[in-house]
Structures are given as C-alpha cells and as structure tokens.
C-alpha cells in the first residue's frame, strides 16, 4: 500500500495546532522516515522560529501558516 504524499513539502511554513509546539510557526525540513505507523498521516521535521534544531510533529497537528 502506497503512502500518500505529504501536503507539507520541505520549505513550507506551518503552524502547530497541538502538543509542545502548539501555536509555534516554523518551516518543514523533511518527512521523517523509519517511524512506526502511529499517526494518521506523515510525521515531519519542522524547524520552528527561534529554535536551532528541528522538532518532530505529526502532520495532522500542522496547518499552513
């Protein structure tokens, strides 16, 4: 079964809607790979404004900024 492509390509600006990054805005770095299928959709690395290291966020908790 093929996984559908992420609506959040690298370079897209997003806002987190849930979790520890809630209400923070950042840029998608890449889709995380080799993770168990826990969430409905992709898990993404996002570099949030003001942070040096990207954070891991499920795509279902992101919206376009």
C-alpha positions in Angstrom: 0.0 0.0 0.0 1.4 3.4 -1.1 1.6 6.2 1.4 0.0 9.4 0.0 2.5 12.3 -0.4 2.7 14.9 2.3 0.8 18.2 1.8 3.7 19.8 3.6 6.7 19.8 1.3 10.1 21.0 2.6 10.2 24.8 2.8 6.5 25.2 3.5 5.7 27.4 6.5 3.4 25.8 9.1 1.9 26.4 12.5 1.5 23.6 15.1 -2.1 23.2 16.5 -1.4 20.7 19.3 1.3 19.5 21.6 4.5 21.0 22.9 4.9 23.1 19.8 1.4 24.4 19.8 1.0 27.9 18.2 4.6 28.0 17.1 5.4 28.7 13.4 8.2 27.1 11.5 9.4 25.6 8.3 9.1 22.0 7.2 12.6 20.4 6.8 11.7 16.9 5.7 9.4 14.0 6.2 10.5 11.6 9.0 11.2 8.1 7.9 11.5 4.7 9.6 8.9 5.5 12.2 6.1 3.2 13.2 2.6 4.0 11.7 1.2 5.5 14.8 -0.4 8.6 13.3 -2.9 9.1 10.5 -0.6 10.8 8.1 3.1 11.8 7.8 5.4 12.8 10.7 7.5 15.8 9.8 10.7 17.5 11.0 9.9 21.2 11.5 12.4 23.9 12.4 10.4 26.3 14.5 11.3 30.0 14.5 13.9 30.7 17.1 15.0 27.1 17.5 18.3 25.7 16.2 17.2 22.0 16.0 14.0 20.8 14.2 11.2 19.2 16.2 9.2 16.1 15.2 5.5 16.7 14.6 2.7 14.6 13.2 1.3 16.3 10.1 -2.3 16.0 11.5 -1.2 18.7 14.0 0.0 21.2 11.5 -1.7 23.8 9.3 -0.3 26.1 6.6 0.9 29.4 8.2 
